[in-house]
Amino acid sequence: MSDCGTRAISVIAFIGSVFSPWYRWSGRKDPENNVCINVATYGRGGRFTMTDRGRTALRQSEDTFTVGPSSLAWDGQTLTINVNEISGPPLISRVRGQIRVTPSAITDVELPLTPDGAHIWRPFAPVSDVEVDLDASGWKWSGHGYFDANFGTRALEEDFSFWTWGRFPAQKGATCFYDAVRLDGSELASAFHFTPDGQASEITLPPKQAVRRSLWAVKRETRGDEDCNPHQVMNMLDAPFYSRSMVRTVLDGEESIGVHEALDLRRFRSPLLKPMLAVRVPRRSGWTFKD
């Protein structure tokens, strides 16, 4: 999120693109044949890019991850993301430039999302500085950000019906909430506070607070002080099964605007949804590196 609060960006690198209809239609047997660097920009002139690519587009090393024309590289201090993608409809254009994510520290936290560890959340750097420099008017800015990963050996919809996640900055770090309802009816409810030096502590969960449903009527809720009224301040990504937005809440008396996500996996399981997703997530199976 930009320091001025008017722009934001998200980048998700996938091996086995969990929200790709092409990966689902393939039977999810070959994750390296469905790879993607999903880039979305929010605010005036925002764009959405998510191209599903084949295994010839994938290159990996200990410190680099490349999918076709875009890449991530870690030098021990900063994650540098070079982007060169084409956005999907209705605004088709090139999204090109560089994003730099510099963590204040790296944590050692891992949270199993299911009892058998089939899904893991790894918040590498919940407190980070972000610099964005894209080839578009108004898209050179700095702000605060976050760097995490999710790992899984089963499809999300095989184990979950609904979840919400949120990361809220604070004067002394950042607080993250993970709430989920599993298909067996059990629930996950976790809250962590992270200090700038990477220390993590599990905290008492504030009460759940309802947030107005998204434009696609996806249910939303987050955490906040007893008398607060969390609400959306910017719509970032709105899909029939998924919502990402900037949400304002209050935690321990401190007002915070953070990124909030809600995912309805009951809707995502619908086969009727996959052709709709294919319009936003094109498949480009062939790729040849020039070097």
VOVEXFI-455742 format. One line per field, with one value per residue (C-alpha): z, y, x negated; residue number from 1. Coordinates in nm, 2 decimals, always signed. Last residue first. Layout:
BEGIN
w: [Z:...]
v: [Y:...]
u: [X:...]
k: [NUM:...]
end
This chain:
BEGIN
w: [-2.38:-2.58:-2.35:-2.54:-2.41:-2.51:-2.29:-2.29:-2.10:-2.04:-1.68:-1.70:-1.97:-1.82:-1.49:-1.65:-1.80:-1.45:-1.26:-1.39:-1.25:-0.90:-0.65:-0.63:-0.48:-0.19:-0.17:-0.06:-0.01:+0.19:+0.18:+0.38:+0.33:+0.61:+0.74:+1.11:+1.40:+1.73:+2.04:+2.09:+1.73:+1.53:+1.17:+0.83:+0.53:+0.20:-0.02:-0.17:-0.23:-0.38:-0.50:-0.76:-0.80:-0.66:-0.64:-0.48:-0.33:-0.12:+0.22:+0.33:+0.68:+1.03:+1.29:+1.63:+1.97:+2.06:+1.91:+1.57:+1.37:+1.02:+0.83:+0.47:+0.29:-0.09:-0.23:-0.57:-0.49:-0.16:+0.16:+0.43:+0.70:+1.01:+1.32:+1.49:+1.84:+1.91:+1.92:+2.20:+2.06:+1.91:+1.92:+1.65:+1.66:+1.32:+1.42:+1.30:+1.55:+1.43:+1.60:+1.54:+1.53:+1.47:+1.43:+1.24:+1.25:+1.24:+1.03:+0.83:+0.52:+0.71:+0.82:+0.82:+1.01:+0.97:+1.13:+1.09:+1.31:+1.20:+1.36:+1.65:+1.51:+1.36:+1.01:+0.95:+0.76:+0.70:+0.62:+0.57:+0.50:+0.36:+0.27:+0.32:+0.27:-0.08:-0.20:-0.13:-0.36:-0.18:-0.12:+0.00:+0.05:+0.12:+0.11:+0.27:+0.20:+0.33:+0.25:+0.34:+0.10:-0.19:-0.52:-0.90:-1.06:-1.12:-1.50:-1.62:-1.67:-1.32:-1.04:-0.70:-0.38:-0.08:+0.28:+0.48:+0.80:+0.76:+0.63:+0.58:+0.68:+0.61:+0.59:+0.55:+0.40:+0.41:+0.77:+0.90:+1.14:+0.87:+0.84:+0.97:+1.07:+1.01:+1.19:+1.17:+1.08:+0.84:+0.93:+0.82:+0.48:+0.16:-0.13:-0.46:-0.75:-1.11:-1.44:-1.70:-1.72:-2.08:-2.18:-2.20:-1.99:-1.99:-2.01:-1.89:-1.84:-2.04:-1.84:-1.80:-1.43:-1.26:-0.89:-0.66:-0.31:-0.10:+0.18:+0.10:-0.28:-0.36:-0.73:-0.87:-1.24:-1.53:-1.91:-1.89:-1.53:-1.34:-0.98:-0.84:-0.52:-0.49:-0.86:-1.07:-1.44:-1.56:-1.91:-2.06:-1.79:-1.93:-1.86:-1.69:-1.75:-1.46:-1.51:-1.35:-1.40:-1.20:-1.37:-1.06:-0.76:-0.74:-0.93:-0.99:-1.08:-1.10:-1.18:-1.32:-1.34:-1.47:-1.62:-1.30:-1.11:-1.31:-1.18:-1.11:-1.31:-1.62:-1.60:-1.25:-1.37:-1.67:-1.44:-1.26:-0.90:-0.75:-1.01:-0.96:-0.91:-0.84:-0.78:-0.64:-0.67:-0.52:-0.56:-0.39:-0.46:-0.28:+0.08:+0.06:+0.20:-0.09:+0.00]
v: [-1.66:-1.59:-1.79:-1.98:-2.00:-2.21:-2.28:-1.94:-1.99:-1.68:-1.60:-1.34:-1.51:-1.85:-1.74:-1.73:-2.07:-2.20:-2.06:-2.29:-2.59:-2.46:-2.54:-2.17:-2.09:-2.33:-2.20:-1.85:-1.65:-1.32:-1.11:-0.79:-0.55:-0.30:+0.04:+0.07:+0.27:+0.21:+0.14:-0.21:-0.28:-0.06:-0.14:+0.01:-0.23:-0.21:-0.48:-0.83:-1.03:-1.38:-1.62:-1.42:-1.18:-0.84:-0.71:-0.39:-0.21:+0.07:+0.21:-0.10:-0.10:-0.22:-0.07:-0.06:-0.12:-0.45:-0.39:-0.55:-0.87:-0.93:-1.04:-1.07:-1.27:-1.25:-1.06:-1.01:-0.64:-0.74:-0.79:-0.53:-0.61:-0.81:-0.80:-1.10:-1.02:-0.96:-1.28:-1.29:-1.27:-1.52:-1.35:-1.29:-1.13:-1.01:-0.70:-0.48:-0.65:-0.91:-0.96:-1.29:-1.39:-1.74:-1.89:-2.21:-2.39:-2.74:-2.81:-3.10:-2.87:-2.64:-2.29:-2.04:-1.74:-1.60:-1.26:-1.07:-0.78:-0.55:-0.36:-0.12:+0.17:-0.08:-0.22:-0.45:-0.78:-0.97:-1.32:-1.46:-1.82:-2.03:-2.39:-2.54:-2.88:-3.01:-2.65:-2.55:-2.82:-3.06:-3.07:-2.71:-2.42:-2.06:-1.78:-1.44:-1.09:-0.77:-0.41:-0.04:+0.25:+0.39:+0.54:+0.54:+0.44:+0.79:+0.77:+0.43:+0.24:+0.10:+0.19:+0.06:+0.07:-0.13:-0.14:-0.45:-0.57:-0.90:-1.06:-1.44:-1.52:-1.89:-2.04:-2.42:-2.65:-3.03:-3.00:-3.29:-3.06:-2.81:-2.45:-2.53:-2.20:-2.14:-1.86:-1.80:-1.43:-1.23:-0.87:-0.51:-0.67:-0.48:-0.53:-0.38:-0.36:-0.30:-0.21:-0.33:-0.37:-0.38:-0.30:-0.46:-0.28:-0.49:-0.74:-0.89:-0.71:-0.80:-0.87:-0.75:-0.73:-0.74:-0.82:-0.74:-0.90:-0.71:-0.80:-1.14:-1.08:-1.23:-1.23:-1.24:-1.26:-1.17:-1.24:-1.61:-1.73:-1.67:-1.74:-1.65:-1.70:-2.08:-2.12:-2.15:-2.12:-2.17:-2.07:-2.41:-2.56:-2.40:-2.06:-1.93:-1.55:-1.34:-0.97:-0.71:-0.34:-0.02:+0.32:+0.50:+0.27:-0.09:-0.28:-0.66:-0.88:-1.26:-1.44:-1.78:-2.14:-2.43:-2.69:-2.70:-2.81:-3.13:-3.35:-3.07:-3.26:-3.06:-2.89:-2.76:-2.62:-2.46:-2.31:-2.12:-2.03:-2.27:-2.19:-2.49:-2.31:-1.96:-1.62:-1.37:-0.99:-0.73:-0.36:-0.06:+0.30:+0.58:+0.53:+0.82:+0.59:+0.35:+0.00]
u: [-1.93:-1.61:-1.38:-1.11:-0.75:-0.45:-0.16:+0.01:+0.34:+0.56:+0.67:+0.95:+1.15:+1.06:+1.22:+1.57:+1.52:+1.42:+1.72:+1.98:+1.78:+1.88:+1.60:+1.51:+1.85:+1.80:+1.45:+1.56:+1.24:+1.22:+0.91:+0.82:+0.53:+0.48:+0.60:+0.54:+0.69:+0.52:+0.74:+0.61:+0.69:+0.93:+1.04:+1.02:+1.03:+0.84:+0.99:+0.95:+1.27:+1.30:+1.57:+1.77:+1.47:+1.38:+1.03:+0.91:+1.22:+1.09:+1.20:+1.39:+1.54:+1.46:+1.70:+1.53:+1.70:+1.54:+1.20:+1.14:+1.12:+1.24:+1.56:+1.67:+1.93:+1.90:+2.20:+2.04:+2.01:+1.85:+2.05:+2.03:+1.78:+1.88:+1.66:+1.50:+1.39:+1.02:+0.81:+0.56:+0.21:-0.04:-0.38:-0.63:-0.97:-1.09:-1.28:-0.99:-0.75:-0.50:-0.16:+0.01:+0.38:+0.52:+0.87:+0.90:+1.24:+1.38:+1.68:+1.54:+1.51:+1.28:+1.39:+1.10:+0.97:+0.62:+0.54:+0.22:+0.09:-0.19:-0.48:-0.50:-0.30:-0.06:+0.00:+0.29:+0.27:+0.59:+0.72:+1.06:+1.16:+1.45:+1.53:+1.19:+1.03:+1.09:+1.15:+0.79:+0.66:+0.42:+0.05:+0.02:-0.22:-0.13:-0.39:-0.44:-0.57:-0.42:-0.40:-0.46:-0.48:-0.67:-0.56:-0.61:-0.28:-0.13:-0.16:-0.26:-0.59:-0.60:-0.83:-0.70:-0.91:-0.79:-0.91:-0.84:-0.68:-0.49:-0.82:-0.83:-0.47:-0.46:-0.11:-0.10:+0.16:+0.14:+0.01:+0.23:+0.42:+0.51:+0.39:+0.04:-0.12:-0.49:-0.68:-1.06:-1.04:-1.25:-1.34:-1.27:-1.18:-1.27:-1.03:-1.13:-0.88:-1.00:-0.84:-0.59:-0.21:-0.12:+0.24:+0.59:+0.84:+1.16:+1.00:+0.67:+0.34:+0.03:-0.29:-0.65:-0.73:-1.06:-1.03:-1.33:-1.32:-1.56:-1.81:-1.96:-1.98:-1.63:-1.52:-1.16:-1.09:-0.87:-0.89:-0.82:-0.80:-1.12:-1.21:-1.55:-1.75:-1.79:-1.74:-1.42:-1.32:-0.97:-0.84:-0.90:-0.67:-0.36:-0.21:+0.12:+0.14:+0.27:+0.26:+0.50:+0.47:+0.52:+0.52:+0.65:+0.61:+0.51:+0.24:+0.26:-0.03:+0.00:-0.33:-0.21:-0.29:-0.07:-0.31:-0.51:-0.20:-0.17:+0.12:+0.37:+0.63:+0.56:+0.90:+0.81:+0.48:+0.65:+0.92:+0.64:+0.71:+0.45:+0.18:-0.05:-0.37:-0.24:-0.40:-0.16:-0.22:+0.01:+0.01:+0.17:+0.26:+0.45:+0.33:+0.07:-0.20:-0.13:+0.00]
k: [291:290:289:288:287:286:285:284:283:282:281:280:279:278:277:276:275:274:273:272:271:270:269:268:267:266:265:264:263:262:261:260:259:258:257:256:255:254:253:252:251:250:249:248:247:246:245:244:243:242:241:240:239:238:237:236:235:234:233:232:231:230:229:228:227:226:225:224:223:222:221:220:219:218:217:216:215:214:213:212:211:210:209:208:207:206:205:204:203:202:201:200:199:198:197:196:195:194:193:192:191:190:189:188:187:186:185:184:183:182:181:180:179:178:177:176:175:174:173:172:171:170:169:168:167:166:165:164:163:162:161:160:159:158:157:156:155:154:153:152:151:150:149:148:147:146:145:144:143:142:141:140:139:138:137:136:135:134:133:132:131:130:129:128:127:126:125:124:123:122:121:120:119:118:117:116:115:114:113:112:111:110:109:108:107:106:105:104:103:102:101:100:99:98:97:96:95:94:93:92:91:90:89:88:87:86:85:84:83:82:81:80:79:78:77:76:75:74:73:72:71:70:69:68:67:66:65:64:63:62:61:60:59:58:57:56:55:54:53:52:51:50:49:48:47:46:45:44:43:42:41:40:39:38:37:36:35:34:33:32:31:30:29:28:27:26:25:24:23:22:21:20:19:18:17:16:15:14:13:12:11:10:9:8:7:6:5:4:3:2:1]
end
